[in-house]
Amino acid sequence: MIIDYAKIHIKAGDGGDGSMSFRRELYVANGGPDGGDGGKGASIILKVDANLNTLLDFKYKRNFIGENGKMGDGARRSGKSAKDLYIPVPLGTIVKDIGVDKIIADMSEDGQELLLVKGGRGGRGNQHFATSTRQVPMFAETGEKGKDKQIELELKMLADVGLIGFPNVGKSTIISTVSSAKPKIANYPFTTLEPALGVVRTKSGETFVMADIPGIIEGASEGVGLGLKFLKHIERTRLLLHVIDISGSEDRIPLEDYLLINKELVKYSEKLSKKSRIIVANKMDSLSDEKYLKDLEKQCKKDKVKLLKISAVTGQGLDELLEYVAEELKKIPKEDVVLVDEDYEIDVKVDQTWRVEVIEGGFKVTGAPIERLMMKVNIYDVESRQYMQRILTKLGVMAKLKKMGLKNDDVIEVIDFQMTYYN
């Protein structure tokens, strides 16, 4: 199969816990708090590597877990932050967040980076919670948990020119001759199992990227054979070279092959069927029936498409073909066919939303800032609980509860902690 699609699970590293520590110092309560902060967890980042051509690596590894930050220590020593985890992907990788069903990026430039999930923040040490009235804070923050996501990767090749045509028409021979690409070449259907990219340089010095696209058969637009995988790969090419075996080997009729490929392109996408095309009659050195060539020339003239005659094996007509392609590319602007969801935001902003719901006997408070608050609270310490109540008041939670009818003896459930309200 073509390795052009993968689903992966990613998880950012957790932040390290803050330290609860006290230094020894005369006349300072408990020596004074000096707990250091925890280190930041590793973020997960995609990065384009132009040397990659497929998503093959993701067939063998689907889970990517960032390292956790280290815990803080006494003497105000901060824990070590984890190194961010970079995941290399090929040019042309489309990234989708499965959880929200949105395309979030089109990785179309070498070296381009995309932050997928941000590492958890390190917890603050107890040194940060000392005040004039709370000189011995017996609590520190726990590190923030790293978020996880299910990500879908799909490769849509970034090539200027796409070689299309039935298997065994000579596409692999052409690209291996005019570039440094080395696709497998053999005389059986679907020999090209993975698209091959090659940089072509013409004699006049022009360069462009050519892709040898896997062979197509009748019914590809319905998913037959390599089907839709083939058609997806040619969406982003600017110019199509439709290669036809003009020799009529394997009992195929060149004109019929030409018409069948055109039919599949129209079925899949009207836009795709209208892409600029050049018809390449290959294997001219083995032409056995002039009628094959004349019929194809007549049809190309009718369809107003350029027909060029070559032999990839002998090199006949290759230079003329490449020069013509380079000139045609100058007339065709580059375009992106992938629409990225502009309203998608990577989780780099701190979520401040919280909710209050009525439960039997009282109320339940949930939300991201509430979860972060409870990570800092030592429920067995009076000062820590007082700190929690002050933050709930500051966030507006207590005002909301009173507005909803909070009264004495009502239970307030905050995450897994329950407390009874007394005014």
Sequence and secondary structure as in RCSB ss.txt:
>XXXX:A:sequence
MIIDYAKIHIKAGDGGDGSMSFRRELYVANGGPDGGDGGKGASIILKVDANLNTLLDFKYKRNFIGENGKMGDGA
RRSGKSAKDLYIPVPLGTIVKDIGVDKIIADMSEDGQELLLVKGGRGGRGNQHFATSTRQVPMFAETGEKGKDKQ
IELELKMLADVGLIGFPNVGKSTIISTVSSAKPKIANYPFTTLEPALGVVRTKSGETFVMADIPGIIEGASEGVG
LGLKFLKHIERTRLLLHVIDISGSEDRIPLEDYLLINKELVKYSEKLSKKSRIIVANKMDSLSDEKYLKDLEKQC
KKDKVKLLKISAVTGQGLDELLEYVAEELKKIPKEDVVLVDEDYEIDVKVDQTWRVEVIEGGFKVTGAPIERLMM
KVNIYDVESRQYMQRILTKLGVMAKLKKMGLKNDDVIEVIDFQMTYYN
>XXXX:A:secstr
    EEEEEEE          B   TTSGGG B          EEEEE TT   STHHHH  EEE       BTT
TB       EEEEE TTEEEEETTTTEEEEEE STT EEEEE        GGGG  SS SS           EEE
EEEEE    SEEEE STTSSHHHHHHHHSS      SSTT   S EEEEEE TTS EEEEEE     TTGGGT T
THHHHHHHTTT SEEEEEEETT GGG  HHHHHHHHHHHHHHH HHHHTSEEEEEEE GGG   HHHHHHHHHHH
HHHT EEEE BTTTTBTHHHHHHHHHHHHTTS         TT   TTS    EEEEEETTEEEEEEHHHHHHHH
H  TTSHHHHHHHHHHHHHHTHHHHHHHTT  TT EEEETTEEEE   
